[in-house]
Amino acid sequence: MTDDAASPNRLFLAALRPALEAAAIPEKAAGMAAYMKSTMPYLGAPSPAVRKTVRALAKEHPFADAGQLGATVAHLWNGAEFREERYSAIMLTDSRMGRGEMALLPFYVSVIETGQWWDYVDSVAPRLCELLQTHRDTMDPLLRMWSVHPNFWFRRAAIIAQLPAKQSTDTVLLHDVTVENLTDKEFFIRKAIGWALRQHAKTDPNWVLDFVSTYAEQLSPLSRREALKHLGA
């Protein structure tokens, strides 16, 4: 990565906030912040409008390479004054240039470590899935390490990292990171376990039924209920 590549896309950054302000419904901002229990204020821009704005600006001010993309999302995340700017940073990684790009892993770590809330963590989970698919030798041990991390948001990320994987789900990894957290009393972990199992049940219901049966005494009622939600069990 060259020095030039590590410079953020200044044209994109300069255009973003005015565009988000134009898409915002200011009277909704306070309610959005209250719902998300956010100390960082909102502009009031709905998520679909934020995504549309980000895509339009990225097309108008294209990124030179993954290095510039990484520098831009880091700059945007760290310098954000409104929550939509942080959402924009995450949305930028959902691109052909960003998907499966290991250079963006430090950004995802920063999102989890400094964001520490479900909207941020859940938004980077699909990017972690893509990294696992393309860099398994690196990501498998990393997700296993995260599954026992003292910060439960990293544990949540490890559990839900394979939500989009479908037939490509590594069930050994899913099993292991889930079992590590079965007795955790944290709501966001119990919910994550149920969500991960429920999602995989769409692909392999028998695997999930077997998992729930095997760990029936350790699964929380919430995790079990979520896991079996669409299985009629």
C-alpha positions in Angstrom: 0.0 0.0 0.0 1.6 3.3 -1.1 1.4 6.6 0.8 -1.0 8.0 -1.9 -3.2 5.0 -1.5 -3.4 5.5 2.3 -4.8 9.0 1.8 -8.6 9.3 2.3 -11.0 10.3 -0.5 -11.3 14.0 0.3 -13.9 14.7 -2.4 -16.2 12.0 -1.0 -15.7 13.2 2.6 -16.4 16.8 1.7 -19.6 15.9 -0.1 -21.0 13.4 2.5 -22.4 15.5 5.3 -24.2 18.0 3.1 -25.8 15.1 1.2 -26.8 13.4 4.4 -28.3 16.7 5.7 -30.3 17.0 2.5 -31.6 13.5 3.0 -32.5 14.0 6.6 -35.8 14.5 8.3 -34.6 16.6 11.3 -37.7 16.1 13.4 -36.9 12.3 13.5 -33.4 12.8 14.8 -34.2 12.9 18.5 -36.4 9.8 18.3 -33.8 7.9 16.5 -31.2 8.7 19.1 -33.5 7.7 21.9 -34.4 4.4 20.3 -30.7 3.6 19.8 -29.8 5.0 23.3 -27.1 7.0 21.4 -25.1 9.8 22.9 -23.9 10.6 19.4 -26.7 12.7 17.7 -28.5 11.8 14.5 -29.2 14.0 11.6 -32.5 12.2 11.0 -31.6 10.5 7.7 -33.4 7.1 7.3 -31.1 4.1 6.6 -32.3 3.6 3.0 -31.6 7.3 2.3 -28.1 7.0 3.8 -27.3 3.9 1.7 -28.6 5.6 -1.5 -26.5 8.7 -0.7 -23.3 6.7 0.0 -23.7 4.7 -3.2 -24.3 7.9 -5.3 -21.3 9.7 -3.8 -19.0 6.7 -4.2 -20.0 6.6 -7.9 -19.5 10.3 -8.3 -16.1 10.3 -6.4 -14.8 6.8 -6.9 -12.1 5.2 -4.8 -8.7 4.5 -6.3 -8.2 1.2 -4.4 -8.8 -0.6 -1.2 -6.1 1.4 0.6 -7.9 4.7 -0.1 -11.2 3.0 0.9 -9.7 1.9 4.2 -8.3 5.3 4.9 -11.6 7.0 4.2 -13.8 4.7 6.3 -11.3 5.0 9.2 -11.3 8.8 8.9 -15.0 8.9 8.7 -15.6 6.6 11.7 -13.1 8.4 13.9 -14.2 11.9 13.0 -18.0 11.4 12.9 -20.2 13.9 14.6 -23.4 12.2 13.6 -24.3 8.5 13.8 -25.3 8.5 10.1 -21.7 9.3 9.3 -20.6 6.1 11.1 -23.3 4.1 9.2 -21.9 5.6 6.0 -18.4 4.3 6.9 -19.7 0.8 7.4 -21.8 0.9 4.2 -18.8 1.9 2.2 -17.2 -1.5 2.9 -20.2 -3.2 1.3 -18.8 -2.8 -2.2 -16.9 -4.9 -4.7 -13.7 -3.2 -3.6 -14.3 -3.8 0.0 -15.8 -7.3 0.2 -13.3 -9.9 1.3 -10.5 -7.2 1.7 -8.3 -8.1 4.7 -6.9 -4.6 4.8 -10.3 -3.5 6.2 -10.1 -5.9 9.2 -8.6 -3.2 11.5 -11.5 -1.0 10.7 -14.0 -3.8 11.7 -12.1 -4.3 14.9 -12.3 -0.6 15.6 -16.1 -0.6 14.9 -16.6 -3.4 17.4 -14.2 -2.1 20.0 -15.3 1.6 20.0 -18.9 1.3 18.7 -19.9 -1.3 21.3 -23.6 -1.4 20.3 -25.7 -3.9 18.3 -26.3 -1.7 15.2 -22.6 -1.3 14.6 -21.6 -4.8 15.4 -24.4 -6.4 13.4 -23.6 -4.3 10.4 -20.0 -5.5 10.1 -20.9 -9.2 10.6 -21.5 -9.8 6.9 -18.1 -8.3 6.1 -16.5 -10.8 8.6 -18.3 -13.6 6.8 -16.7 -12.5 3.5 -13.3 -12.4 5.2 -13.8 -15.9 6.6 -14.7 -17.2 3.1 -11.7 -15.7 1.5 -9.1 -15.8 4.3 -10.1 -18.8 6.4 -6.6 -19.5 7.7 -6.6 -16.1 9.3 -10.2 -15.6 10.3 -11.0 -19.1 11.8 -8.5 -18.7 14.6 -9.4 -15.0 15.0 -13.1 -15.7 15.4 -12.3 -18.5 17.9 -10.2 -16.0 19.9 -13.1 -13.5 19.8 -15.5 -16.1 21.0 -13.8 -16.0 24.4 -13.0 -12.3 24.3 -13.6 -10.3 27.6 -15.6 -7.8 25.6 -18.9 -9.5 24.8 -19.4 -7.5 21.6 -16.4 -9.4 20.1 -18.1 -12.6 21.3 -21.4 -11.5 19.6 -19.5 -10.8 16.4 -17.9 -14.3 16.4 -21.3 -15.9 16.9 -23.1 -14.1 14.2 -20.2 -13.8 11.7 -21.6 -16.6 9.5 -25.2 -15.4 9.3 -25.1 -14.9 5.4 -23.0 -18.1 4.8 -25.9 -20.5 4.1 -24.5 -23.7 2.5 -20.9 -22.4 3.1 -21.4 -22.3 6.8 -18.5 -23.9 8.7 -20.6 -25.8 11.2 -17.6 -26.8 13.2 -16.7 -23.2 13.8 -20.4 -22.3 14.4 -20.6 -25.1 17.0 -17.4 -24.1 18.8 -18.0 -20.4 19.1 -21.5 -21.0 20.2 -20.7 -23.6 22.8 -18.1 -21.2 24.3 -21.0 -18.8 25.1 -23.9 -21.1 26.0 -23.9 -20.2 29.7 -23.4 -16.5 29.3 -26.2 -14.4 30.8 -25.7 -11.4 28.6 -28.9 -10.7 26.6 -27.0 -9.7 23.5 -25.1 -13.0 23.6 -28.2 -15.1 24.2 -30.0 -13.3 21.4 -27.0 -13.8 19.1 -26.9 -17.5 19.7 -30.6 -17.9 18.9 -30.2 -15.7 15.8 -27.2 -17.7 14.5 -29.0 -21.0 15.0 -32.3 -19.8 13.6 -30.5 -18.5 10.5 -28.6 -21.8 9.9 -31.9 -23.7 10.4 -33.0 -22.3 7.1 -30.2 -24.2 5.5 -29.8 -27.3 7.7 -32.7 -27.7 10.2 -31.6 -31.1 11.3 -28.2 -29.8 12.4 -29.9 -27.1 14.5 -32.4 -29.5 16.0 -29.5 -31.8 16.9 -27.5 -28.9 18.4 -30.5 -27.8 20.5 -31.1 -31.3 21.7 -27.5 -31.9 22.6 -27.2 -28.7 24.6 -30.8 -28.5 25.9 -29.7 -28.0 29.5 -27.2 -25.2 28.7 -29.2 -23.2 26.2 -31.1 -20.3 27.7 -34.8 -20.2 27.0 -34.3 -17.1 24.8 -31.6 -18.8 22.7 -33.7 -22.0 22.4 -36.9 -20.1 21.5 -35.1 -18.1 18.8 -33.3 -21.2 17.4 -36.6 -23.1 17.0 -38.7 -20.2 15.9 -39.4 -21.5 12.4 -39.0 -25.2 12.9 -42.3 -26.0 14.6 -40.4 -27.8 17.4 
